[in-house]
Amino acid sequence: MPSLKAELLAVLFAAGRPVALKELKALGYPEETLLRTLKALEADLRDGELGVALERVAGGWRLVVHESALESVERVLKPSPPRLSKAALEVLALIAYHQPVARAELEAMRGKSVEGVLESLLERGLIRVVGEKDAPGRPKLYGTTERFLEVFGLESLEDLPPLKEAQGLTEDGPPLLLRG
């Protein structure tokens, strides 16, 4: 029978997504044992010798390529990460910092229509409808998703940079490259 470390590594590898502690409990170990072993696994992978790292994101853990192996992965797989346009990034930032938020509120903050951008962000799974506003017409309210946290490598919305710091992220820069 494999060690708990080996079991966790296999589960995280096979999942290809963040796996929450409540899911890992299905292995039959106490929560403290799982957390201790995850911490040990993270330490074992920290140096990059095996080319992967353990990352805590979106309320769970996932395996990612260690930064020391990124160049090799890019050389072989030649990935072309999805990109967000400046408009999509602006709308996504507004939603992330002001959620739940209605389309009319987004358009008022941005000064432009957001309909096409909202559709694109919904299709990518970065935002979702989280409810309806208690106002005439019952407009939809939008918020970010777990996928948003995964793509941006955040454990929770509290990990977002302060709003002032985030405002300069893409000024005069290329469109934001997304993970995963």
N, C-alpha and C positions, 0 to 999 in steps of 0.2 A: 504494500500500500504506500502511495507517495506521501511525502511530508505535507503538512498544512501549507507551507510556503509553496511547494510544487503545485498543490491543488489550487491555491489562489492565483498563481501565475497562469496556470492553464485556463481557469475561468476567465480571467481578465483578457488573456490573449484571444480566446474564442469569442468573447462578447463583442469586441470591437467597439465598445461604447462604455461610458462610465457605468459601473456596477455599484449600487447602493449597499450599505451595510445590512439592511433588512433582507436583501437578496442573498448576500453571502452567508447569512445565518442558516440557510438551507443546507450548508455543509455539515451542520450539526455541532458546531463549536460555540462556546460561550462568547458573547460580544467582546469581553476584555481580551480573550485569547486571539480573536480575529484582529482586533485593533493593534495589539502588540506585534502580531506576525506581519501585518501590513506595514507597520513602522519599520520592522527589521528588513522586510523585502525592499522597501523604499531605500533604506541605507545601503543594502547590498547592490542596488542598481545605480546609486548616486554617482559613482565614479565613471560610468559609461563604458566599462569594460565589456559588457554584453550588448551594447548598442541600443538599449531601451531604458526607459525611466518610468517610474510610477508617478502619476500625477493625480492630485485630488481636484476634482472639477465637478460642477453641477450636482453636488451632494453625493458623489461617489468617487470611485477610483478607476483609472484607465491606464493602459500602457501606451506610451508614446515613444517616438524615436528620440533618443538622447541627442542633445545638441552636438556632441562630438561625432555622431554618425550621420548628421544631416547632409553633409556634402556627398558622402558615398551614396546615400539614398537618392539624392537629386541626380547624381551622375548616372545611376542605373535606371531609375524609374522616370526621370524627367517629368516630374509632376507639374501640372499647371493649375495652381490653386484658384478656386473661384474668386472673383473680385466683386467688390461693391462699388458702385458709382458714388460720386460725391453726394448726389441727391439721396441715394439709398442710405448712405452712412448718416447723413443729416437727420433723415426721418427716423432711422433706427435709434440714433442717440436721443432724439426728442422723446421717443417712446420709452426708452430705457430709463431716462431720468424723470419722466413725468407720468408714468403709467399709474393707473389706467387712464387712457386719454382717447378722446373722440377725434374723428377725422377733421371736423371743423376746427377743433382746437389746434391740431397739428398744422392745418393750413393757415390759421391766424398767426401761429408762432413763426412759421416758415415764410409766409407771405406768398406762397405758391400752392398750386394743386398738388395733392399727394396721392391721388387715386391710383395711378399706374405704379408708383413706388410701393404703395401698400400691397398691391396684388403680388408684386415681385417678392417682397419680404414674406408674405404669407406662403407663397409657393416654395420658398427656400426653407420654410419652417422656422424662421427666426422670430416671427411674431405670431400671435393668435388673437382671436376675439375672446376677451375675458368677461364680457358682460354687456349690459346696455345701460346707457345713462338715463337717469330719471328726469327726462326732459321731453318736450314735444318731439314726436317722431321716433323716440327711443333709439337714438343713434348708438351704433356699436362702439364699444370701448376696446382698445388694443393694449396688449402687454407683450413682454418678451417671453420666450419659451426656454425650456431646458436646452434645446439645440443652440440657442443664443449663448448660453453660458458655456457650453462645450466648445463652440467655435471660437469664442474669445478667451477661452482658458480661465474662466471665472468659477469659483466655487459657489458664489451667490452674488446677488446684486450689490451687496455691501462692499464687494471687491472692486466695483467700478471706481475709476479715479475721480477725485473731486471735480465737480462740473467745470470750474475755471481751468483746471489742468487739461481736461478732455477737449475743451473748445479749440485748442491749437493743434490737435493731433494730425489733421490732414491738410492744414493750410499750405498751399503751394506744393503739396506732396502728391505722390501717385495714389491711385485708388487703393483702399485698404485690402490687403491680402488676407484671406480667411483660412483658418485651420480646417482640416478634415473635409 
